[in-house]
Amino acid sequence: MTWLLDDLHHTTAPPLPVRIGPAEFSAFTPGLVAVRCPSELAPLVRQAGGEWEPGGKRWLVRRRRLGPLVRKLRRETDPLFRQAGVDLDESA
């Protein structure tokens, strides 16, 4: 994981969402975010450069790639949850 050093130099980052639909986010290191999500959303995390950590059963994503991943997850999960009557626009 040599790319960790590159991400440590970034000081401004978007706020970390707690949850988007079934995907949960948590800070891992200053340059990485841990993402837990169902396997159906794994391709989106993989497209964002996520690396699977089998021991923690989570994805590790560079913080600078978080914005595009959040937009894709919102676009993917929003219609499903709206059909079920869950409003994803509520603040966590």
N, C-alpha and C positions, 0 to 999 in steps of 0.2 A: 504494500500500500504506500508507494512512494508519493502518490499524489496528495497525501495528507499535508505535507509541508506547504504545498501551494495554497491550500485552503486556509491555513492558519493566518495568512496575511490579509485576508478579507475582514474588514471591520464592520461594514454595514451589510446587514442581511435582512430579508423580510422576516416578519414575526412568524414564529413557528406555530402552526395550527395544532390543536390537540387531537382533532378528529375530523375527517372528511368522509362521510358515509361510514363504511366499515373499516376504513384505514385509520390507524392510530399512529401518531408521531411523537417522538421523544428525542431530546437532545442526547447525543452520544459523546461527541468531542466538539471542540469549537468549529471544526470543518465538516463534521458528519452528523447526519440525522438518522435515527433508527426508525424504520417503518414496519409496522405489522399490518398485514392485510390478507384477505382471502386469496387463494390461488388464482381466482378469476382475474384479479387486478395485477398479478405478477408481471404480465407483459408490459404494462405501463411503467412499473417501477424499473424493470430491466431496460426499457427505452431511455429512461432518465439516467442510465449509468449505474443503477443500483447493483450491489453485490450481495448475494445471499450469504448470510452467516448461519450455518446449520446449528451451531451450538446454542445460539440465542433465538433460533427460529424467527429471524427478522432480516429485513433488508437494510443495508447501509447505503445511504445516498449522500453525495456531496451537497453541502448546504447551498452552494451556488446553483445547483440543478433543481432545487426545491420548487422555485416558481413555476417552471413549465410542468412539473409533476403535479402540483396542486391544481393548476388549471385543467389538466387532463383528467384528474380524478374527479373534480367537480363536474366536468362535462359528462363523464362516464356514469357517475353514480346518481346525479341529480334527478334524471327522469325516473329511475327506478324507485327512489325514495318518495318522490312527489306522488307517484301512483299509489304508494302505500299510505299517503297522508302525512309523511314526515317532512317538516320544513328544515332544510339544511341551511337556511339563511340565518337561523338563530345563532347568537353568539354563544361560544362554549364557556 
